[in-house]
Amino acid sequence: MDFYISKEEVVKSLNSTLGVVEKRQTLPILANVLFEVDESSLRLTATDLESEISTISTISNFKSGGKITAPAKKLSELCRLFSDSSEIHFFLDGDNLRIETDSGKYNLATLPSEDFPVFEKEKNSNTINITAQNLKSLISKTSFAMGNQDWRHYLNGLYITVEDTSITSVATDAHRLAMSTLGINEAAPEIITGIVPRKSINEIGKLVGDSSENILLQIGSSSINVDISGTTFSSKLIEGKFPDYQQVIPSGDSSTLTINKKSFSESLSRVSVLSSEKFRGVRIITSENSINISANNPEKEQAEESVDCSYKGEPMDIAFNVNYLQEILSSIDETNVDIHFFGSDKSCLITNPGSDSYKYVVMPLLI
Protein backbone atom coordinates (compact mmCIF):
# COMPACT_ATOMS: atom_id res chain seq x y z
CA MET A 1 0.00 0.00 0.00
CA ASP A 2 1.49 3.29 -1.15
CA PHE A 3 -0.42 6.49 -1.93
CA TYR A 4 -0.61 10.29 -1.53
CA ILE A 5 -3.63 12.24 -0.26
CA SER A 6 -4.35 15.83 0.75
CA LYS A 7 -4.65 16.72 4.43
CA GLU A 8 -8.18 18.03 3.90
CA GLU A 9 -9.43 14.74 2.42
CA VAL A 10 -7.99 12.41 5.03
CA VAL A 11 -8.82 14.62 8.04
CA LYS A 12 -12.45 14.91 6.95
CA SER A 13 -12.75 11.12 6.70
CA LEU A 14 -10.95 10.45 9.96
CA ASN A 15 -13.17 12.94 11.80
CA SER A 16 -16.24 11.04 10.58
CA THR A 17 -14.95 7.73 11.90
CA LEU A 18 -13.88 8.85 15.39
CA GLY A 19 -17.39 8.85 16.85
CA VAL A 20 -17.74 5.13 16.15
CA VAL A 21 -14.25 4.03 17.23
CA GLU A 22 -14.61 2.20 20.55
CA LYS A 23 -12.90 4.18 23.32
CA ARG A 24 -13.02 1.47 26.01
CA GLN A 25 -12.47 -1.45 23.71
CA THR A 26 -12.06 -5.07 24.74
CA LEU A 27 -10.39 -5.83 21.41
CA PRO A 28 -7.35 -3.68 20.51
CA ILE A 29 -8.33 -3.67 16.83
CA LEU A 30 -11.55 -1.77 17.65
CA ALA A 31 -9.35 1.28 18.38
CA ASN A 32 -8.08 1.07 14.79
CA VAL A 33 -9.46 2.27 11.49
CA LEU A 34 -9.34 0.05 8.40
CA PHE A 35 -7.51 1.46 5.35
CA GLU A 36 -8.54 0.11 1.92
CA VAL A 37 -6.79 1.69 -1.07
CA ASP A 38 -7.44 1.27 -4.80
CA GLU A 39 -6.47 3.26 -7.93
CA SER A 40 -8.66 6.28 -7.15
CA SER A 41 -9.83 6.22 -3.57
CA LEU A 42 -9.19 5.54 0.09
CA ARG A 43 -11.94 3.87 2.09
CA LEU A 44 -11.76 4.26 5.88
CA THR A 45 -13.92 2.03 8.09
CA ALA A 46 -14.45 2.00 11.86
CA THR A 47 -16.63 -0.23 14.02
CA ASP A 48 -17.54 -0.87 17.66
CA LEU A 49 -19.30 -4.16 16.77
CA GLU A 50 -22.72 -2.52 17.27
CA SER A 51 -22.27 0.02 14.47
CA GLU A 52 -19.98 0.75 11.52
CA ILE A 53 -19.06 3.80 9.48
CA SER A 54 -17.33 3.83 6.11
CA THR A 55 -16.13 6.91 4.20
CA ILE A 56 -14.54 7.32 0.77
CA SER A 57 -11.82 9.92 0.02
CA THR A 58 -10.15 10.81 -3.27
CA ILE A 59 -6.41 10.18 -3.37
CA SER A 60 -4.04 12.43 -5.32
CA ASN A 61 -1.39 9.89 -6.36
CA PHE A 62 -1.66 6.09 -6.42
CA LYS A 63 1.39 3.84 -6.22
CA SER A 64 -0.06 0.56 -4.94
CA GLY A 65 -3.18 -0.66 -3.17
CA GLY A 66 -3.84 -2.79 -0.14
CA LYS A 67 -5.47 -3.08 3.28
CA ILE A 68 -4.24 -2.42 6.83
CA THR A 69 -5.53 -1.09 10.16
CA ALA A 70 -3.92 1.69 12.21
CA PRO A 71 -4.76 3.60 15.44
CA ALA A 72 -7.65 5.97 14.62
CA LYS A 73 -7.10 8.57 17.36
CA LYS A 74 -3.34 8.93 16.79
CA LEU A 75 -3.86 9.18 13.04
CA SER A 76 -6.52 11.85 13.41
CA GLU A 77 -4.48 13.96 15.86
CA LEU A 78 -1.35 13.72 13.72
CA CYS A 79 -3.01 14.52 10.38
CA ARG A 80 -4.97 17.41 11.89
CA LEU A 81 -1.72 19.05 13.01
CA PHE A 82 -0.10 19.04 9.57
CA SER A 83 -0.14 22.35 7.68
CA ASP A 84 -3.28 23.00 5.66
CA SER A 85 -1.67 22.64 2.26
CA SER A 86 0.07 19.36 3.09
CA GLU A 87 0.07 16.38 0.78
CA ILE A 88 0.50 13.30 2.94
CA HIS A 89 2.38 10.20 1.79
CA PHE A 90 1.18 6.92 3.33
CA PHE A 91 2.96 3.62 2.71
CA LEU A 92 3.55 0.29 4.40
CA ASP A 93 6.99 -0.66 5.64
CA GLY A 94 6.71 -4.19 6.96
CA ASP A 95 4.18 -4.10 9.83
CA ASN A 96 4.40 -0.32 10.20
CA LEU A 97 2.46 2.46 8.52
CA ARG A 98 4.85 5.19 7.43
CA ILE A 99 3.62 8.76 7.05
CA GLU A 100 5.69 11.47 5.36
CA THR A 101 5.07 15.19 4.80
CA ASP A 102 7.23 18.26 4.31
CA SER A 103 7.42 18.59 8.08
CA GLY A 104 8.75 15.14 8.90
CA LYS A 105 8.46 11.36 8.99
CA TYR A 106 6.21 9.32 11.28
CA ASN A 107 5.81 5.65 12.04
CA LEU A 108 2.66 3.94 13.39
CA ALA A 109 2.10 0.34 14.48
CA THR A 110 -0.57 -1.63 12.61
CA LEU A 111 -2.76 -4.70 13.04
CA PRO A 112 -3.73 -7.08 10.19
CA SER A 113 -6.81 -6.14 8.15
CA GLU A 114 -7.89 -9.80 8.27
CA ASP A 115 -8.62 -9.38 12.00
CA PHE A 116 -10.91 -6.36 11.49
CA PRO A 117 -14.53 -7.34 12.39
CA VAL A 118 -17.01 -7.54 9.55
CA PHE A 119 -20.36 -5.85 10.22
CA GLU A 120 -23.15 -8.04 8.85
CA LYS A 121 -25.65 -6.00 6.85
CA GLU A 122 -29.18 -7.11 6.03
CA LYS A 123 -30.01 -7.68 2.39
CA ASN A 124 -33.79 -7.35 2.62
CA SER A 125 -34.20 -3.81 3.97
CA ASN A 126 -36.81 -1.22 3.10
CA THR A 127 -35.34 1.95 1.58
CA ILE A 128 -36.67 5.40 2.53
CA ASN A 129 -35.79 8.57 0.64
CA ILE A 130 -35.79 11.63 2.91
CA THR A 131 -34.35 15.13 2.69
CA ALA A 132 -31.37 15.90 4.93
CA GLN A 133 -33.29 18.81 6.46
CA ASN A 134 -36.21 16.58 7.49
CA LEU A 135 -33.99 13.87 8.95
CA LYS A 136 -32.00 16.44 10.90
CA SER A 137 -35.24 17.98 12.19
CA LEU A 138 -36.65 14.61 13.29
CA ILE A 139 -33.52 13.88 15.29
CA SER A 140 -33.07 17.33 16.86
CA LYS A 141 -36.72 17.65 17.90
CA THR A 142 -36.92 14.30 19.68
CA SER A 143 -33.57 12.64 20.50
CA PHE A 144 -33.00 14.69 23.69
CA ALA A 145 -35.82 12.74 25.37
CA MET A 146 -34.18 9.31 24.92
CA GLY A 147 -33.42 7.27 28.00
CA ASN A 148 -29.82 7.13 29.19
CA GLN A 149 -28.67 3.72 30.41
CA ASP A 150 -32.22 2.88 31.46
CA TRP A 151 -32.72 -0.76 32.52
CA ARG A 152 -35.58 -0.77 30.01
CA HIS A 153 -33.16 -0.97 27.10
CA TYR A 154 -35.85 -0.18 24.53
CA LEU A 155 -36.03 3.38 25.95
CA ASN A 156 -32.32 4.02 25.25
CA GLY A 157 -32.92 4.88 21.61
CA LEU A 158 -35.05 6.69 19.07
CA TYR A 159 -38.12 4.86 17.79
CA ILE A 160 -38.69 5.40 14.07
CA THR A 161 -41.86 4.38 12.27
CA VAL A 162 -42.62 4.90 8.59
CA GLU A 163 -46.10 4.64 7.09
CA ASP A 164 -47.08 5.71 3.58
CA THR A 165 -45.47 9.14 2.98
CA SER A 166 -44.72 10.10 6.58
CA ILE A 167 -41.96 9.26 9.05
CA THR A 168 -42.32 9.64 12.82
CA SER A 169 -39.62 9.73 15.47
CA VAL A 170 -40.44 9.17 19.15
CA ALA A 171 -38.28 9.24 22.27
CA THR A 172 -39.16 8.86 25.94
CA ASP A 173 -37.42 8.29 29.25
CA ALA A 174 -40.74 7.65 31.03
CA HIS A 175 -40.76 11.20 32.48
CA ARG A 176 -41.32 13.06 29.20
CA LEU A 177 -42.03 12.15 25.58
CA ALA A 178 -41.04 13.83 22.31
CA MET A 179 -42.67 13.05 18.97
CA SER A 180 -42.20 14.55 15.51
CA THR A 181 -43.79 13.64 12.16
CA LEU A 182 -42.59 14.79 8.73
CA GLY A 183 -42.95 13.77 5.09
CA ILE A 184 -40.71 11.53 2.97
CA ASN A 185 -40.11 11.75 -0.77
CA GLU A 186 -41.71 8.43 -1.74
CA ALA A 187 -44.41 6.30 -0.15
CA ALA A 188 -43.15 3.30 1.83
CA PRO A 189 -44.36 -0.10 0.56
CA GLU A 190 -45.23 -1.22 4.10
CA ILE A 191 -45.11 -0.06 7.71
CA ILE A 192 -41.48 0.08 8.88
CA THR A 193 -40.36 0.35 12.50
CA GLY A 194 -37.12 0.20 14.47
CA ILE A 195 -35.39 1.50 17.63
CA VAL A 196 -32.04 3.15 16.83
CA PRO A 197 -29.56 3.20 19.77
CA ARG A 198 -28.62 6.52 21.40
CA LYS A 199 -24.98 6.45 20.22
CA SER A 200 -26.01 5.61 16.66
CA ILE A 201 -28.70 8.28 16.38
CA ASN A 202 -26.22 10.88 17.65
CA GLU A 203 -23.73 9.79 14.97
CA ILE A 204 -26.39 9.99 12.25
CA GLY A 205 -27.29 13.49 13.45
CA LYS A 206 -23.64 14.58 13.14
CA LEU A 207 -23.30 13.04 9.68
CA VAL A 208 -26.43 14.78 8.36
CA GLY A 209 -25.00 18.14 9.50
CA ASP A 210 -25.65 20.79 6.89
CA SER A 211 -25.99 18.34 3.99
CA SER A 212 -28.45 19.43 1.31
CA GLU A 213 -28.63 16.07 -0.49
CA ASN A 214 -31.37 13.51 -0.19
CA ILE A 215 -30.55 10.66 2.17
CA LEU A 216 -31.31 6.97 1.78
CA LEU A 217 -32.37 5.16 4.95
CA GLN A 218 -32.51 1.38 4.86
CA ILE A 219 -34.32 -0.16 7.83
CA GLY A 220 -34.47 -3.91 8.26
CA SER A 221 -35.63 -6.17 11.06
CA SER A 222 -32.38 -5.84 13.02
CA SER A 223 -30.30 -3.02 11.50
CA ILE A 224 -30.39 0.45 9.93
CA ASN A 225 -28.18 1.73 7.12
CA VAL A 226 -27.76 5.42 6.21
CA ASP A 227 -26.09 6.65 3.02
CA ILE A 228 -25.01 10.32 3.17
CA SER A 229 -22.77 11.90 0.50
CA GLY A 230 -20.34 9.01 0.12
CA THR A 231 -20.42 8.06 3.80
CA THR A 232 -22.25 4.90 4.88
CA PHE A 233 -23.30 4.33 8.49
CA SER A 234 -24.78 1.06 9.73
CA SER A 235 -26.06 0.11 13.16
CA LYS A 236 -27.83 -2.70 14.90
CA LEU A 237 -31.31 -1.87 16.16
CA ILE A 238 -32.37 -2.29 19.79
CA GLU A 239 -34.38 -5.45 20.33
CA GLY A 240 -37.65 -5.13 22.17
CA LYS A 241 -41.07 -3.54 21.87
CA PHE A 242 -41.33 0.23 22.15
CA PRO A 243 -44.18 1.43 24.43
CA ASP A 244 -47.50 2.42 22.87
CA TYR A 245 -46.67 6.13 22.77
CA GLN A 246 -50.13 7.13 21.53
CA GLN A 247 -51.58 6.08 24.90
CA VAL A 248 -49.14 8.41 26.67
CA ILE A 249 -50.24 11.50 24.73
CA PRO A 250 -53.06 13.25 26.70
CA SER A 251 -56.37 13.81 24.96
CA GLY A 252 -59.79 15.15 25.78
CA ASP A 253 -60.83 18.50 27.24
CA SER A 254 -57.92 20.79 28.08
CA SER A 255 -57.13 24.38 28.96
CA THR A 256 -54.76 25.81 26.37
CA LEU A 257 -52.15 28.46 27.09
CA THR A 258 -50.34 30.22 24.23
CA ILE A 259 -47.08 31.93 25.16
CA ASN A 260 -44.06 33.50 23.52
CA LYS A 261 -41.34 30.86 23.56
CA LYS A 262 -38.45 33.27 24.14
CA SER A 263 -40.14 35.11 27.04
CA PHE A 264 -41.16 31.83 28.68
CA SER A 265 -37.69 30.30 28.34
CA GLU A 266 -35.90 33.37 29.68
CA SER A 267 -38.23 33.57 32.68
CA LEU A 268 -37.70 29.86 33.42
CA SER A 269 -33.93 30.35 33.28
CA ARG A 270 -33.97 33.20 35.80
CA VAL A 271 -36.39 31.61 38.24
CA SER A 272 -34.73 28.18 38.13
CA VAL A 273 -31.47 29.63 39.46
CA LEU A 274 -33.07 29.42 42.91
CA SER A 275 -34.72 26.02 42.43
CA SER A 276 -33.63 22.91 44.29
CA GLU A 277 -30.47 21.46 42.72
CA LYS A 278 -31.84 17.97 43.29
CA PHE A 279 -35.33 18.29 41.82
CA ARG A 280 -34.93 21.35 39.53
CA GLY A 281 -38.62 22.07 40.02
CA VAL A 282 -40.53 25.20 39.01
CA ARG A 283 -44.11 25.92 40.01
CA ILE A 284 -46.52 27.37 37.45
CA ILE A 285 -49.81 28.99 38.43
CA THR A 286 -52.08 30.10 35.59
CA SER A 287 -54.61 32.91 35.60
CA GLU A 288 -56.37 34.81 32.84
CA ASN A 289 -53.75 35.92 30.29
CA SER A 290 -50.87 35.46 32.75
CA ILE A 291 -48.77 32.78 34.40
CA ASN A 292 -46.81 32.99 37.61
CA ILE A 293 -43.51 31.05 37.68
CA SER A 294 -41.80 30.43 41.01
CA ALA A 295 -39.12 28.30 42.63
CA ASN A 296 -37.48 27.80 46.02
CA ASN A 297 -34.78 25.68 47.59
CA PRO A 298 -33.84 24.16 50.98
CA GLU A 299 -31.89 27.35 51.84
CA LYS A 300 -35.27 29.15 51.81
CA GLU A 301 -34.32 31.23 48.77
CA GLN A 302 -37.15 32.12 46.41
CA ALA A 303 -37.75 33.48 42.91
CA GLU A 304 -41.00 34.56 41.28
CA GLU A 305 -41.97 36.09 37.92
CA SER A 306 -45.15 36.77 35.97
CA VAL A 307 -45.29 36.37 32.18
CA ASP A 308 -48.02 37.57 29.82
CA CYS A 309 -49.76 34.92 27.73
CA SER A 310 -53.08 34.03 26.17
CA TYR A 311 -55.09 31.91 28.61
CA LYS A 312 -58.75 31.76 29.54
CA GLY A 313 -59.03 28.24 30.98
CA GLU A 314 -59.33 26.93 34.51
CA PRO A 315 -56.69 28.09 37.02
CA MET A 316 -53.85 25.57 37.25
CA ASP A 317 -51.25 25.03 39.95
CA ILE A 318 -48.64 22.59 38.64
CA ALA A 319 -44.89 21.94 38.86
CA PHE A 320 -42.40 20.61 36.31
CA ASN A 321 -38.72 19.77 36.04
CA VAL A 322 -37.37 22.95 34.44
CA ASN A 323 -34.72 21.06 32.45
CA TYR A 324 -37.42 19.09 30.66
CA LEU A 325 -39.27 22.29 29.71
CA GLN A 326 -36.10 24.04 28.55
CA GLU A 327 -34.99 21.15 26.35
CA ILE A 328 -38.37 21.16 24.65
CA LEU A 329 -38.38 24.93 24.14
CA SER A 330 -34.85 24.89 22.69
CA SER A 331 -35.92 22.36 20.04
CA ILE A 332 -38.85 24.50 18.83
CA ASP A 333 -38.32 27.01 16.01
CA GLU A 334 -41.65 28.82 16.17
CA THR A 335 -42.25 32.11 18.02
CA ASN A 336 -45.14 30.82 20.15
CA VAL A 337 -46.00 27.47 21.73
CA ASP A 338 -49.27 25.99 22.94
CA ILE A 339 -49.33 24.31 26.36
CA HIS A 340 -52.39 22.13 26.97
CA PHE A 341 -53.27 21.46 30.65
CA PHE A 342 -55.49 18.53 31.58
CA GLY A 343 -55.37 19.01 35.35
CA SER A 344 -52.87 19.97 38.05
CA ASP A 345 -51.91 16.32 38.61
CA LYS A 346 -51.75 15.24 34.95
CA SER A 347 -49.16 15.49 32.19
CA CYS A 348 -49.24 18.55 29.96
CA LEU A 349 -48.99 18.54 26.15
CA ILE A 350 -46.85 21.09 24.28
CA THR A 351 -47.55 21.63 20.58
CA ASN A 352 -46.97 23.96 17.68
CA PRO A 353 -49.97 26.34 17.27
CA GLY A 354 -52.00 25.16 14.29
CA SER A 355 -49.88 22.12 13.48
CA ASP A 356 -49.35 18.51 14.58
CA SER A 357 -45.77 18.30 13.31
CA TYR A 358 -44.49 17.76 16.84
CA LYS A 359 -45.89 16.90 20.27
CA TYR A 360 -44.20 16.94 23.67
CA VAL A 361 -45.54 15.39 26.86
CA VAL A 362 -44.16 16.30 30.31
CA MET A 363 -45.20 14.62 33.55
CA PRO A 364 -45.85 16.92 36.53
CA LEU A 365 -43.42 17.09 39.45
CA LEU A 366 -44.42 16.71 43.09
CA ILE A 367 -42.57 19.36 45.10
Summary of the structure (lengths in Angstrom):
residues: 367
radius of gyration: 24.9
end to end distance: 65.0
largest distance: 78.5
contacts: 1185
relative contact order: 0.11
helix: 22%
strand: 44%
